[in-house]
Amino acid sequence: MEKFDLRENERLIGKEYASHITKLLVFPQANPGKLFVTNQRVAFKVTQGRVHSEFEYPLSELQSFSPGMALVLRLKDGKSHKLTGMYNKKLASYLEEAGVAAVTILEMSFTGGVLIAAILLLRRLTLFRLPKWTFLLLW
């Protein structure tokens, strides 16, 4: 299942064990496998679990990644893949070496601030028109 063949002129930067987090209905499900980072693509191959959680993308399709407790790969088309494991720092360094941009804490803070401002504005505009539990869901 985890067989990974290099293409012509492709160099393996690194590989580490990780779990691809997918949703089964509304519950997160970990799919163990290996993430391979080369100078041309990023691929996840499962070692056990569901084969549908495998993915492979050329580096040109990756927009950025967010390091942290879970590593989130973001694609230019809006999709994202959440990975977690013991080697997130190594995976982050492999992705940086491959040329994938890391999202900084300042960018994450700005995005969070915009989201909070939008929720506050929505609450202000619909204060007496929506039930109060709606705002609890938004938080």
N, C-alpha and C positions, 0 to 999 in steps of 0.2 A: 504493500500500500504506500509506503513512504519512499519508493524509488524515485530518484531525481537524477536526470541525465542532463549534463551540460551541453549546450549548443556550441557550434563553431565560434571561436574567438570569445567565449564566455568564461569568466573567472569567478569562482566561488569566493565571496567575501566572508561569509560566515553562515553557520546553521546552528540553531538551538531549539531545544524542546520548548513548546508553548502550548497553550490551549486556546482554540478559537471559540469565542463565546457567541453562540447563536441563540435565538429565541425559539422556544417550543411553546406555542400559544403565547402566553405572556411571561413564561418563566425562562430565566437564562439557563442554557445548557452548555457545559464545557465539552469540547471535542479535542482530546489530546492529539498532538502531532508535532511536526517540526516545521519551523519557518526557515526557508532558504533565501538568502540575499546574495545576488550576483551583481556584476557590473551592468547587466541588461534587464533583469527582472526580479520580482519578489514572488515567492510561491510558498503556499502552505499545503503540506501533505499530511493527512491523518495517519496516526499509528493505530488508533482504535476509535470506534464511534462511527458517526455518520459521514459517508463519503461526500455528501452534498456540501459539507463545510470546507472542502478543498477550494483553493483559489490560486490564480496565477495572473500577474499583471506585469506588463513592461514598465520600466521606471518612468517612462514618459506619461503614463496614465495616473501616477501618484501625485497628489497635490502636496500633502504634508503628513506628519505623524505627531501625535501628542504623547510624550512620555509620562510616566506616572505609575500608579498601582496597576493600571491596565494600559497597554499600549494601543492607541487607536490609529489605524491607517485610514487616511481620507483620500478618496479618489476625486479626480477632476469632474466626474459626472455626478457627484453628490453622495455616492455610496460610501460606507465606512465599514471597517472590520475591526472588532475588538479582540485583542490578544492579551493573555495574562500568563504569567509563569515566573519561575525563579530567576530567569536570565533576562529580564526586561532591559537592564542597563546595557548588556552586551548587544541585544537586538537593536537598541537605539543607536549604539555606536556603529553597528554594521549599516544601518539605514543612512546615518550621516555620511559614512564613508562612500556609500553608493550615490550620494548627492540628493537625497530626499530631505526637504526642508522640515525642521522641527518647529512646532508651534511654541512660542515663548509664553511665559507666565503673564506677560503684559497683554499679549493678544487674547489669551483665555480670560483674563480679568475684564478686558474691554467688552468681549462678547457677552460675558455674564452680566455686566453692567447694562448693556443695551437690552438684554432679555428682561432684567428686573424693571427697567424703565418702561418697557412695553407693557408688562403686566400691571404696573402701577397706573399707567394711562388707561388701560382697558378697565381696570377696577374703578377709576374715577368716572369714566364715561358711562359705565353700566352699573353703578352702585346700587340703585334701587330697582333695576330691571332684571337682574339675575339672582338666583339664590346664593346665599353666602358660601355654601359648600363648593361652589364653582371655583372660588378663589383659593380655597384650600387645595384643590386639585392642581391649580396652576403653580403653586409653590412646590 
